[in-house]
Amino acid sequence: MKDLSMHIMDIFQNSIGADASVILLDIVEDTKENFLLIKITDNGKGMTPGMAEQATDPFFTTRTTRRVGLGLPLLKQNAERTGGSFELKSMEGKGTLVEANFKLDHLDRPVLGDVPGTFVLTATANPEIEFSYCHTKDKNTYHISTPEIRQALGDIPLNDPLAYRFVVEMINENLSEIGVMLT
């Protein structure tokens, strides 16, 4: 995957497949401590301990359409290649937490990519799910959630193409104000 937003999309899809009704995305960039943390939490059906243990094995997948699952193994590899870490915690019937920590200034760290577009696209395609995105850069934080977006849009549906563009631009502007550079 060419950037971290593609990894985020993959984990969002895993959460949706696990029947999550709430998906939380937290990104923390700390230039002083030199780390980038991506944390995605859901309240889906979770995994058994055995499944959670195998989830980072590229030859394990619950999908029936193919025999390999590369999303989590590649994210883990990318994080560890930068001197960072990867953690997966899941509890059957409760949900899953995926956490990838990268050295912020490492040459091999993929760029963040289009996180706002990924967030809004996934939210518009899954209106029954509550999505939340919190991004912290050093001491500055920006937060947005689908309930807040719906309230701001009023009668305009979230899946309206103009609303999509408006919300992505709004998120990009707010991230820029706190010093986030996505590419």
ChimeraX attribute file (.defattr): number of C-alpha atoms within 10 A of each C-alpha:
attribute: neighborCount
match mode: 1-to-1
recipient: residues
	/A:1	13
	/A:2	10
	/A:3	16
	/A:4	21
	/A:5	21
	/A:6	18
	/A:7	18
	/A:8	22
	/A:9	17
	/A:10	17
	/A:11	21
	/A:12	24
	/A:13	14
	/A:14	17
	/A:15	24
	/A:16	20
	/A:17	12
	/A:18	18
	/A:19	16
	/A:20	23
	/A:21	16
	/A:22	17
	/A:23	24
	/A:24	17
	/A:25	20
	/A:26	16
	/A:27	21
	/A:28	19
	/A:29	23
	/A:30	16
	/A:31	13
	/A:32	8
	/A:33	10
	/A:34	12
	/A:35	19
	/A:36	23
	/A:37	21
	/A:38	22
	/A:39	20
	/A:40	21
	/A:41	23
	/A:42	27
	/A:43	22
	/A:44	23
	/A:45	19
	/A:46	22
	/A:47	19
	/A:48	13
	/A:49	13
	/A:50	8
	/A:51	16
	/A:52	17
	/A:53	13
	/A:54	14
	/A:55	20
	/A:56	22
	/A:57	17
	/A:58	15
	/A:59	13
	/A:60	16
	/A:61	17
	/A:62	11
	/A:63	10
	/A:64	7
	/A:65	7
	/A:66	10
	/A:67	12
	/A:68	14
	/A:69	17
	/A:70	18
	/A:71	20
	/A:72	21
	/A:73	17
	/A:74	16
	/A:75	25
	/A:76	22
	/A:77	15
	/A:78	22
	/A:79	23
	/A:80	17
	/A:81	16
	/A:82	19
	/A:83	15
	/A:84	20
	/A:85	18
	/A:86	21
	/A:87	12
	/A:88	18
	/A:89	15
	/A:90	22
	/A:91	16
	/A:92	15
	/A:93	13
	/A:94	13
	/A:95	21
	/A:96	25
	/A:97	19
	/A:98	20
	/A:99	20
	/A:100	22
	/A:101	24
	/A:102	25
	/A:103	23
	/A:104	22
	/A:105	12
	/A:106	14
	/A:107	9
	/A:108	14
	/A:109	20
	/A:110	18
	/A:111	14
	/A:112	20
	/A:113	16
	/A:114	16
	/A:115	22
	/A:116	19
	/A:117	18
	/A:118	16
	/A:119	22
	/A:120	24
	/A:121	17
	/A:122	17
	/A:123	22
	/A:124	19
	/A:125	11
	/A:126	14
	/A:127	14
	/A:128	12
	/A:129	18
	/A:130	16
	/A:131	23
	/A:132	20
	/A:133	20
	/A:134	15
	/A:135	21
	/A:136	20
	/A:137	18
	/A:138	15
	/A:139	9
	/A:140	14
	/A:141	17
	/A:142	15
	/A:143	15
	/A:144	14
	/A:145	18
	/A:146	20
	/A:147	13
	/A:148	11
	/A:149	15
	/A:150	14
	/A:151	10
	/A:152	11
	/A:153	14
	/A:154	9
	/A:155	8
	/A:156	12
	/A:157	15
	/A:158	21
	/A:159	16
	/A:160	11
	/A:161	10
	/A:162	11
	/A:163	18
	/A:164	18
	/A:165	14
	/A:166	13
	/A:167	18
	/A:168	19
	/A:169	14
	/A:170	13
	/A:171	20
	/A:172	18
	/A:173	13
	/A:174	17
	/A:175	21
	/A:176	12
	/A:177	13
	/A:178	16
	/A:179	15
	/A:180	20
	/A:181	13
	/A:182	16
	/A:183	11
